[in-house]
Amino acid sequence: MEHGRNIGALASDAMDHYMFSLAKMEDIRRDGPMIFTDGKGLEVKDVAGKTYLDMMSMQTRATSLGFANEEIARAIYDQLCKLHYAGCMSFVADSAIRLSVEIAKRTPKGMTHCVYGGSGSEANELAFKIAKQYHRHVGRKPHAHKIIARWDAYHGATMGAQAATDSLGTRHGNEPGVPGYSHIPAPIGYRNPFGMEQRKYYDFCIDYLEQQILHEGPDYVAGFIGEPVMQTFGAQVPPDDYWPRVREICDKYNVLLIADEVICGFGRTGKWFAMEHWGVVPDVITFAKAVTSGYFPLGGAIVKKEIAEAIPQFLHVQTYQGHPGGCAAALKTIEILERDKLIEKGRVNGEYFLKKMKRLENLAVVGETRGLGMWTAIDFTSDKRTRKVLAPAHVGKIAKRMRELGVLGGHTVYGIEFAPGLIATQPQLDRCVDVAEQAIKEVSKEEGLG
Ligand SMILES: Cc1ncc(COP(=O)(O)O)c(C=O)c1O
């Protein structure tokens, strides 16, 4: 009884005092907020005491080592007791230097320098500033300032990152934005905006980049940003020639290639960084989320040696950049990933997971299941022949039913996404697929789908 009263009071306090982000208030009012209190491994408990299997690393795909990892918590605690802050200009904490060395050991060849922020958005802001300042100093393109991004991409919430963003309605809702950004079609699979044959569409996306650079003026274009595997509508794995051909175009016009690995980085796709799948070395990699498994807010940019060294004074500063606590969390996260071979485990389990998910394609409303490493998605359709989307309300109902059945996935407009922690076991992955199947069947029956 006491417990029940507390739930009601907390939910009511949430409505009175907490401002929710992105969630629609009508949904929160109808369904109530999800208030969590405890977690262990991949299980997380809400305030009513219900336990969920978290197959989405808590909505954002951040918690890749799961909950209650005492090693990381202790590393942060020990660091804060020893040195909790060290400034951010010429002063730097030893842990920030040690982290930069460890990251450089694991990044594609020639990517040697790190600069830090507190989030993925800030990581991308860093990348844009690096691109602009690099061109200014190197001199071949002193006026280059434009950034090209892709339709439906998400790159962050701060104004520069938001200008590169084209999803979730956040850009339009906060206009006017920062000038100098433009967008080109993105290599999304299963259905594309023009209804083109898929291979033709991918070629079109690649050719479009060159046309856009020419259209904007090569001398004015500083960088092109894209996620190696794009989140849009769920885990979009591009064809094998996409990134190598994009790399060639960027080289041809001296445009920096920025790989937004905020989701992909630190093991999500079965490699340290997803660009490794295609043997492509970007100029800048941005990262956040899994670098600390969500135990401390940290993001950053990894930069090629010649680019970092060409900038005589990087015009950017933030009070908390390279925070020793975040760096300690990241150092421990990297140590655990390596010691427990979790990236390899994620690669093997990811293949297992996707193979299991393939059986869902037998259901009338499942158009495609896809993914790479521990990142998968179900793309729904109301008509397998035309690949017409299934109404988001129906997809939302399936995600909700899964939640009621104790499994958390992510609802991505026309699909449901899974990005479990790299520590997930095969029985946990099996349970996720079983629950997805049950939820799809139940909702299909109730709604008369398929
Ligand atoms: C690909 C990508 N880039 C950037 C960001 C922004 O990161 P943050 O929310 O940490 O600012 C996100 C967040 O989800 C993301 O998915």
The ligand as an SDF file (V2000), in Angstrom:
LIG
                    3D

 16 16  0  0  0  0  0  0  0  0999 V2000
   24.3800    9.4090  -33.9810 C   0  0  0  0  0  0  0  0  0  0  0  0
   24.2380   10.3830  -32.8630 C   0  0  0  0  0  0  0  0  0  0  0  0
   25.0000   11.4730  -32.8450 N   0  0  0  0  0  0  0  0  0  0  0  0
   24.9150   12.3690  -31.8510 C   0  0  0  0  0  0  0  0  0  0  0  0
   24.0370   12.2070  -30.8100 C   0  0  0  0  0  0  0  0  0  0  0  0
   23.9510   13.2160  -29.7280 C   0  0  0  0  0  0  0  0  0  0  0  0
   24.4690   12.6980  -28.5560 O   0  0  0  0  0  0  0  0  0  0  0  0
   24.0510   13.2950  -27.1270 P   0  0  0  0  0  0  0  0  0  0  0  0
   22.6140   12.9910  -26.9300 O   0  0  0  0  0  0  0  0  0  0  0  0
   24.9670   12.5780  -26.1790 O   0  0  0  0  0  0  0  0  0  0  0  0
   24.3250   14.7450  -27.1750 O   0  0  0  0  0  0  0  0  0  0  0  0
   23.2160   11.0790  -30.7800 C   0  0  0  0  0  0  0  0  0  0  0  0
   22.2600   10.8680  -29.6910 C   0  0  0  0  0  0  0  0  0  0  0  0
   21.4560    9.9900  -29.6580 O   0  0  0  0  0  0  0  0  0  0  0  0
   23.3160   10.1380  -31.8390 C   0  0  0  0  0  0  0  0  0  0  0  0
   22.5330    9.0490  -31.8670 O   0  0  0  0  0  0  0  0  0  0  0  0
  1  2  1  0
  2  3  1  0
  2 15  2  0
  3  4  2  0
  4  5  1  0
  5  6  1  0
  5 12  2  0
  6  7  1  0
  7  8  1  0
  8  9  2  0
  8 10  1  0
  8 11  1  0
 12 13  1  0
 12 15  1  0
 13 14  2  0
 15 16  1  0
M  END
$$$$
